[in-house]
Amino acid sequence: MQHSLKWCLTLLLTHCLMTPFFAISQGDAITIYLRDDVYHDYSRFLAGKTPDQINDFSGKFIRRDVVDMIIAQQAMHLGGFNKRFDYQVGKVNFRNTKLLEQGELLISFDTYWYQDAKLLSEEVLISDPVIRKGEYFAGIYAAEENHAVFKLQHLSDFNELTSVSTPRWRTDWRTLAQLPLKKLIREDEWLSQVRMVSMQWVDFMLMPLMPAINNHYELENITLKAIPKVLMLLDDSRHFVVSKLHPEGYRAFAALQKGLKIMREQGAIERAYRQAGFIPELTDQLIINLPLTRKLVQNSSLK
């Protein structure tokens, strides 16, 4: 009896933790599939708050996909979409794209590069950009013991280095393919990429900046570190995608677009990504691949 009671309470607590925010739902909950590590950091960052209560995006557990997730929900709420979300957490990755195409997933809370999103345009609706072209800079992450990577200062230094990514992320792959690398290795699973770099089977990978934790990425026994003051421009914009086939797709998209417009006019979107450090203040950093992409547009176009 005691064991059964504990089991029931555990189920109830889990359901509460996985049920977000905006008070009372209208109708049944909408299932959203999330990677477990994203949901874990999202929950720790909220620390009991609801997404609509967040106006400071700095902190230890912030990451780009957590910012995406909060902005999407804030925008949809502003636009009048108040459905309750039921998070299903697991080791999902590219499976989400199939679920969007089939109408089984309403929205990806993890934004897509425009180059990836437009290939799905028959099945999904593409939002206005949340990170605009020219605003996104990635860090070059490697195992701390891989000293050759941390000596990078010039494009020619890539000649003796290897990297890993997947052509499924077209912007990342194209950016790396432009470099004079010794070898670019394909691996479609992100966690496998991280492990390959950690084991020094591959020299480095591109990952979002994480200034709140000094650009150190840690997962279980894996530790990667970004080269200090060296950035890579990923010259594309990032967007939310909403399934056309989901029963709530068009209504959710209209609300999302309305909310994003309000937030953009208020400066809330850029402020969030700047507070989180994903749109960095470009002071003494070296944008190492700039000659291969284009000259940065001056600050006026980034505001």
SEROVO-114950 format. One line per field, with one value per residue (C-alpha): residue number from 1; residue in three letters; x, y, z. Coordinates in steps of 0.25 Angstrom, whole numbers, padded with zeros to 4 digits. Example, Ala and Ser with C-alpha at 12.3 -4.5 7.8 and 13.67 -1.06 7.14 Angstrom:
// SEROVO-114950
fivex c(1:2)
volum c(ala:ser)
east c(0049:0055)
north c(-0018:-0004)
up c(0031:0029)
***
This chain:
// SEROVO-114950
fivex c(1:2:3:4:5:6:7:8:9:10:11:12:13:14:15:16:17:18:19:20:21:22:23:24:25:26:27:28:29:30:31:32:33:34:35:36:37:38:39:40:41:42:43:44:45:46:47:48:49:50:51:52:53:54:55:56:57:58:59:60:61:62:63:64:65:66:67:68:69:70:71:72:73:74:75:76:77:78:79:80:81:82:83:84:85:86:87:88:89:90:91:92:93:94:95:96:97:98:99:100:101:102:103:104:105:106:107:108:109:110:111:112:113:114:115:116:117:118:119:120:121:122:123:124:125:126:127:128:129:130:131:132:133:134:135:136:137:138:139:140:141:142:143:144:145:146:147:148:149:150:151:152:153:154:155:156:157:158:159:160:161:162:163:164:165:166:167:168:169:170:171:172:173:174:175:176:177:178:179:180:181:182:183:184:185:186:187:188:189:190:191:192:193:194:195:196:197:198:199:200:201:202:203:204:205:206:207:208:209:210:211:212:213:214:215:216:217:218:219:220:221:222:223:224:225:226:227:228:229:230:231:232:233:234:235:236:237:238:239:240:241:242:243:244:245:246:247:248:249:250:251:252:253:254:255:256:257:258:259:260:261:262:263:264:265:266:267:268:269:270:271:272:273:274:275:276:277:278:279:280:281:282:283:284:285:286:287:288:289:290:291:292:293:294:295:296:297:298:299:300:301:302:303)
volum c(met:gln:his:ser:leu:lys:trp:cys:leu:thr:leu:leu:leu:thr:his:cys:leu:met:thr:pro:phe:phe:ala:ile:ser:gln:gly:asp:ala:ile:thr:ile:tyr:leu:arg:asp:asp:val:tyr:his:asp:tyr:ser:arg:phe:leu:ala:gly:lys:thr:pro:asp:gln:ile:asn:asp:phe:ser:gly:lys:phe:ile:arg:arg:asp:val:val:asp:met:ile:ile:ala:gln:gln:ala:met:his:leu:gly:gly:phe:asn:lys:arg:phe:asp:tyr:gln:val:gly:lys:val:asn:phe:arg:asn:thr:lys:leu:leu:glu:gln:gly:glu:leu:leu:ile:ser:phe:asp:thr:tyr:trp:tyr:gln:asp:ala:lys:leu:leu:ser:glu:glu:val:leu:ile:ser:asp:pro:val:ile:arg:lys:gly:glu:tyr:phe:ala:gly:ile:tyr:ala:ala:glu:glu:asn:his:ala:val:phe:lys:leu:gln:his:leu:ser:asp:phe:asn:glu:leu:thr:ser:val:ser:thr:pro:arg:trp:arg:thr:asp:trp:arg:thr:leu:ala:gln:leu:pro:leu:lys:lys:leu:ile:arg:glu:asp:glu:trp:leu:ser:gln:val:arg:met:val:ser:met:gln:trp:val:asp:phe:met:leu:met:pro:leu:met:pro:ala:ile:asn:asn:his:tyr:glu:leu:glu:asn:ile:thr:leu:lys:ala:ile:pro:lys:val:leu:met:leu:leu:asp:asp:ser:arg:his:phe:val:val:ser:lys:leu:his:pro:glu:gly:tyr:arg:ala:phe:ala:ala:leu:gln:lys:gly:leu:lys:ile:met:arg:glu:gln:gly:ala:ile:glu:arg:ala:tyr:arg:gln:ala:gly:phe:ile:pro:glu:leu:thr:asp:gln:leu:ile:ile:asn:leu:pro:leu:thr:arg:lys:leu:val:gln:asn:ser:ser:leu:lys)
east c(0000:0011:0019:0006:0004:0018:0017:0004:0011:0023:0014:0006:0019:0025:0012:0013:0027:0025:0013:0016:0011:0000:-0011:-0023:-0023:-0033:-0036:-0027:-0012:-0003:0009:0023:0035:0048:0062:0064:0076:0069:0057:0066:0073:0060:0054:0066:0066:0052:0053:0039:0035:0026:0032:0023:0031:0044:0051:0065:0072:0085:0089:0096:0086:0083:0086:0081:0070:0065:0064:0057:0047:0043:0042:0033:0024:0024:0021:0009:0003:0004:-0003:-0014:-0011:-0012:-0013:-0006:0007:0010:0025:0030:0044:0055:0067:0060:0067:0064:0052:0045:0046:0038:0027:0026:0024:0014:0006:0009:0017:0011:0024:0039:0043:0057:0059:0063:0073:0066:0073:0068:0054:0051:0053:0041:0032:0022:0019:0023:0020:0033:0033:0039:0054:0057:0072:0075:0085:0098:0095:0099:0113:0118:0129:0140:0140:0150:0156:0164:0176:0176:0186:0187:0173:0175:0186:0177:0179:0178:0170:0183:0183:0171:0180:0184:0171:0158:0144:0130:0116:0105:0100:0086:0090:0093:0098:0107:0112:0114:0122:0131:0133:0138:0150:0163:0161:0169:0156:0141:0135:0120:0112:0097:0096:0099:0103:0112:0119:0122:0128:0137:0142:0144:0152:0160:0156:0152:0159:0147:0132:0124:0114:0107:0114:0111:0117:0110:0118:0131:0128:0131:0121:0120:0111:0114:0129:0130:0136:0139:0144:0143:0155:0155:0152:0151:0137:0131:0120:0109:0103:0088:0076:0068:0053:0042:0035:0020:0013:0003:-0004:-0005:-0020:-0015:-0004:-0010:-0016:-0003:0005:-0003:-0002:0013:0015:0007:0014:0028:0024:0021:0034:0042:0036:0039:0053:0051:0056:0069:0071:0068:0079:0089:0086:0089:0102:0098:0098:0112:0117:0128:0140:0153:0148:0154:0143:0152:0144:0140:0148:0140:0126:0125:0128:0119:0108:0111:0103:0092:0087:0088:0079)
north c(0000:0010:0006:0009:0022:0026:0022:0030:0042:0041:0040:0053:0060:0057:0061:0074:0077:0073:0082:0097:0109:0118:0115:0108:0101:0102:0087:0076:0078:0078:0069:0074:0065:0070:0065:0061:0070:0082:0080:0078:0091:0098:0094:0098:0111:0114:0110:0110:0122:0121:0126:0138:0143:0142:0155:0153:0142:0142:0130:0117:0108:0117:0111:0115:0105:0109:0123:0118:0110:0122:0132:0123:0121:0136:0140:0130:0135:0149:0145:0139:0124:0118:0103:0095:0087:0073:0071:0057:0056:0047:0046:0051:0059:0058:0050:0063:0067:0055:0058:0072:0067:0057:0067:0059:0071:0085:0093:0091:0100:0098:0108:0104:0110:0117:0108:0096:0101:0105:0091:0087:0098:0089:0083:0095:0109:0118:0129:0142:0141:0141:0142:0150:0148:0153:0152:0137:0134:0120:0116:0106:0095:0085:0076:0085:0075:0078:0089:0090:0095:0106:0112:0116:0130:0129:0122:0114:0108:0099:0091:0081:0080:0072:0075:0068:0072:0067:0072:0072:0085:0092:0105:0098:0088:0099:0108:0097:0092:0106:0104:0098:0086:0074:0066:0069:0056:0054:0049:0051:0050:0062:0054:0045:0058:0063:0049:0049:0063:0059:0046:0055:0046:0059:0072:0082:0085:0097:0100:0112:0121:0119:0131:0129:0116:0122:0114:0101:0090:0078:0066:0054:0051:0060:0074:0083:0097:0108:0115:0129:0141:0133:0133:0126:0134:0125:0134:0130:0133:0124:0122:0114:0104:0100:0088:0091:0077:0079:0082:0095:0098:0110:0116:0114:0120:0133:0135:0132:0143:0153:0151:0151:0164:0170:0165:0170:0184:0184:0179:0167:0157:0163:0166:0152:0146:0157:0155:0140:0143:0137:0151:0155:0169:0169:0176:0168:0155:0149:0145:0135:0131:0145:0146:0133:0139:0154:0167:0169:0179:0191:0192:0199:0187:0178:0187)
up c(0000:0004:-0009:-0017:-0011:-0013:-0028:-0030:-0023:-0032:-0045:-0040:-0037:-0051:-0058:-0051:-0054:-0068:-0070:-0073:-0069:-0073:-0063:-0069:-0082:-0092:-0096:-0096:-0094:-0106:-0106:-0109:-0110:-0104:-0102:-0087:-0086:-0091:-0082:-0070:-0072:-0075:-0062:-0054:-0061:-0058:-0043:-0041:-0049:-0062:-0075:-0075:-0062:-0069:-0073:-0069:-0078:-0071:-0062:-0060:-0067:-0079:-0093:-0107:-0108:-0094:-0099:-0111:-0103:-0094:-0105:-0113:-0101:-0097:-0112:-0113:-0100:-0105:-0118:-0110:-0111:-0097:-0099:-0088:-0093:-0088:-0089:-0094:-0090:-0097:-0106:-0118:-0129:-0144:-0140:-0137:-0152:-0156:-0145:-0150:-0165:-0160:-0152:-0139:-0133:-0133:-0132:-0130:-0118:-0123:-0135:-0149:-0158:-0169:-0179:-0172:-0170:-0184:-0189:-0180:-0185:-0191:-0177:-0168:-0166:-0163:-0153:-0154:-0150:-0135:-0138:-0150:-0161:-0156:-0141:-0138:-0134:-0129:-0120:-0125:-0114:-0112:-0101:-0091:-0094:-0109:-0108:-0124:-0125:-0114:-0122:-0134:-0139:-0154:-0165:-0169:-0155:-0158:-0168:-0158:-0151:-0152:-0149:-0148:-0151:-0160:-0174:-0167:-0161:-0174:-0168:-0159:-0169:-0180:-0170:-0166:-0181:-0184:-0175:-0180:-0171:-0171:-0170:-0167:-0162:-0163:-0150:-0149:-0134:-0126:-0114:-0122:-0128:-0113:-0109:-0122:-0118:-0104:-0107:-0117:-0129:-0135:-0131:-0130:-0132:-0133:-0121:-0116:-0106:-0091:-0084:-0071:-0069:-0076:-0089:-0082:-0086:-0077:-0078:-0069:-0071:-0083:-0082:-0094:-0094:-0105:-0110:-0103:-0111:-0124:-0131:-0143:-0151:-0155:-0166:-0165:-0158:-0148:-0148:-0141:-0150:-0148:-0154:-0165:-0162:-0147:-0143:-0136:-0146:-0153:-0140:-0132:-0144:-0144:-0129:-0130:-0141:-0134:-0121:-0128:-0135:-0121:-0115:-0126:-0126:-0110:-0113:-0104:-0114:-0116:-0102:-0098:-0107:-0103:-0088:-0090:-0098:-0111:-0118:-0112:-0111:-0122:-0115:-0115:-0121:-0134:-0144:-0150:-0162:-0166:-0179:-0184:-0181:-0183:-0175:-0163:-0165:-0156:-0142:-0148:-0156:-0143:-0135)
***
